[in-house]
Amino acid sequence: MLAVYADRPSPDAPLDALVVGERPEPEVPAGHVAVTVSAASLNMHDLWTLRGVGIKPEQFPMTLGMDASGTLEDGTEVVVYPVISSPGWSGDETLDPRRTLLTEHHQGTFAERVVVPERNVLPKPAGLSHSEAATLGTAWLTAYRMLFTKSGLRPGQTMLVQGASGGVSTALTALGRAAGLRVWVTGSTEEKRSLATDLGAHQVFESGARLPERVDGVFDSVGKATWSHSIKSLKPGGIVVTCGATSGEPDSAELTRIFFQQMRVVGSTMGTRAELEDLLRLCETAGVRPRVGTEVPLEQARDGFETMLAGQTAGKIVLTR
């Protein structure tokens, strides 16, 4: 079958390890299902896999891709949940110390077919296209957990999203607006700030700009480039929810400001199957539709990776069949 995979770790030039070619048809063990993939979205995690982060050299070649929407053998349309729990685990999958993600120990979704445990598929909402549904399992699920499970923010309060165009950021903007929060967003270019406005942001600002007032919560996936601004933009007693550090670790944790103003810093990683189920229902009942920035045929996956590596995202990048 046709697949997009990493044939080796390539830390300094990740796209050198990217291959579009034939891979063996996957076997379907007991308790698993095969999903014929209609659409699958790119995540930064796919670049980390190409670099060899979080995966051992002997695990290559590894089919990339964490997210997908497609159909089961009986024609049921489904969305893939990308967190694989260890046998016998119950409760919050993100806290399972032996959990893995697709592309770590299990082949990923950038292929004609992917095999996952039965519990890792959920019904696709009829109102979403396969491309839209394929964005939900990682970026949108991460945003959903950050906002609704971790932050404690209430409708009417003000949230700041650091970064305007990435998958998690665009999801936070849309979800925050749908939930009745006042949504402020920073963006490095006028194009990215315009995208945030289109998605429902009430106000947009240049990266690092002084805000009109301090906010109740900040959502930061950037790290070093935005951390100081995130802390300084927060009200006393406010919360920063972080899910990543794409620009690296901050030079300073700003601890003095944090403890003196009794701020909270909360980490968040992915989300649970139950939260994905709730997110799918929210999209259905509230009419929330994920923003797909670019659709690329699976055969031209390199184009999508080059766009992501260059930081030219405007919503999620989706590979289609």
C-alpha positions, 0 to 999 in steps of 0.5 A, a space after each residue: 500500500 502507499 504510505 508516507 514514512 520515515 526510513 531513518 532518524 535525520 536530526 538536522 535535516 528531517 525531510 531527508 528521511 521522508 519517503 513516499 512509497 510502498 509499505 506492507 499491508 498491515 495485519 489486523 490482530 484480535 481486538 483491532 480494526 483496519 481503517 481505510 484512510 480518507 484524510 490525515 493531518 500533519 502535526 509537529 510530532 511528525 517532524 520530531 519522528 523524522 528527527 528521531 525524537 521519541 523513537 528508537 533507531 531500530 523502530 524505523 521505518 515508521 509510517 508517519 501520522 497521528 490523526 485520521 478520518 476514514 471508514 471501517 470495513 462495514 462502511 462506518 465513518 470514524 475518527 482515530 484517537 491517537 493515544 494507545 494505552 497499555 494493556 489493562 490501563 483504565 482512567 485518563 490515558 494521558 497519565 498512563 506512564 506506558 502510553 504511546 502515540 501512533 508513530 512511536 510503537 505503532 505505524 501511523 495514519 499516513 497510508 491507505 490503511 491504518 490498524 488501531 485497537 477497536 477503542 481507538 475509533 469513534 464515529 465521525 460527525 456527519 456534519 464534518 468532512 473527512 478533512 475537517 474530522 482528521 484535524 481533531 485527534 491531536 491539535 483540537 483535542 489538545 486545545 479542548 483539554 487545555 481550555 475546558 479541562 485544565 484552565 478553569 476559565 468561565 464564559 465572559 473571561 479573557 483568554 490570550 492565545 500565543 500564536 495565530 496560525 498553528 493547529 492548536 492555536 486556531 483550535 483554541 481561538 475557535 473553541 474559546 469563541 464558541 464557549 463565550 470567552 473574550 478571545 485575544 490572539 497574538 500573531 507575527 504577521 498581518 496575514 496570521 492575525 487576519 486568520 485569527 480574526 476570521 476564526 473569531 478572535 475579538 482582538 489581535 495583537 503583534 507578537 509581544 505587544 503590550 495588551 490593553 489589560 491583563 488577561 485571566 488565562 494564557 495558552 502557550 505552545 511556543 515556549 521561549 519566544 513567548 513565555 515572558 510575554 505570557 507571564 507579564 500579560 496575566 492577571 494576579 491569580 491567573 493561569 498559564 496553560 502550556 502544551 509545548 515549547 516549539 521555540 525552545 525552553 524559556 531563559 527564565 521561568 519568571 518564578 518571582 512574578 509567578 509566586 508573588 502574584 500567585 499565578 498558576 502554571 499548568 501543563 497539558 498533553 493531548 487528551 482522553 478518549 472521553 474528551 475526544 468524544 465530547 469534542 466531536 459532540 461539541 462540533 456537532 451541536 455548536 456547529 464548530 468546524 475546524 479550519 483546514 489550511 491546506 489539502 495535499 494529496 498523499 502522494 505529494 506529502 513532501 509539499 505539506 511537510 515543507 509548508 509546516 517546516 517553514 511555519 507557513 501554516 494557516 490552519 491544519 495541513 491535511 493529506 487526502 486520498 
